[in-house]
Amino acid sequence: MTPIPRPGPGPAPLPDPAPQRDNLRGAAWLLADMGLNIWALAIVKAMGADFPAVQIVCIRALTGLVLLSPFLWQGRAELRTSQPGLHAMRVALSATAIVTSFYAVARLPLALFTAISFTRPLIMMAMAALILREVVRPAHWLAGMVGLAGVLVAVQPGEIAVNSGLWALMVTIFAGTGAIIVTRKMREESALVMMLAYTAGIGAVTALPAALTWQAPGALWPVLLLIGAFAQAAQYCFLRAHYWGESGVLGPLGYSSLVLSTAVGYFFFAEVPTLHMLSGAAIIIVATLAVTRR
């Protein structure tokens, strides 16, 4: 960063302060992230439980590392960090969340998977307020509660059969929320460094389990590589979203991915949404629009 000039001799120049939050820009990046992730999850779901989740995650990470290579070479001068501990924590939480999410999405309807995941924004807002000391406005808390009520209407908790997919999704929610909180603590870190640590780290921690459970992809290699391409692009959008946006805005906005997942589930997997699902979706969208308009 360019230092702030100071006249005459004196203390060393100070670095520029970080840019102010821009919620509109953050929201745009988050929408791109959600779209790419929905398509990646749809591919995983289409492949069913034919491949171990950890194998798909490892291939995804290695694909992303290859795609990053030209940018890593171009920006090699900035590949340094003073936060190795936070990087390690983020990789561990993210790897856990991705493996369990791939396991869950192959065993649950796509819209249901997304809807239950919407408990994460409320957890994220609470954790951001407690850990990062971020100010979450009363309107954002209210929108989060309304959105959560919409999720309960959509999924009808009393009718959900408990299975291994649901338990895996619970792990995904808590691990993924923790990874987001760690990411927000690393706002000053280079996006390129964060993407390298994330991608290479996940590849490293999943390599041995993937090798032990490996199943030959055969003709499905291109499909597995496409998951990695979508996921890598989504990771960049995710980093930009949380660099610019406040958690109180990004959290409720995440509810809009229910519309995307419901549409993909309907058109590609013949998963017909129920009246409860549509009613819950309407409540969620109203809550989201109220926050983004404010």
MOMOQUI-V886861 format. One record per helix or strand. SS is the DSSP state (@ for helix, = for strand). FROM is the first residue (numbers start at 1). LEN is the number of residues. If there is no record, write none. Layout:
SS:FROM:LEN / SS:FROM:LEN
This chain:
@:23:24 / @:53:22 / @:76:3 / @:84:22 / @:110:8 / @:119:13 / @:138:18 / @:157:3 / @:164:22 / @:191:22 / @:218:27 / @:247:23 / @:275:19
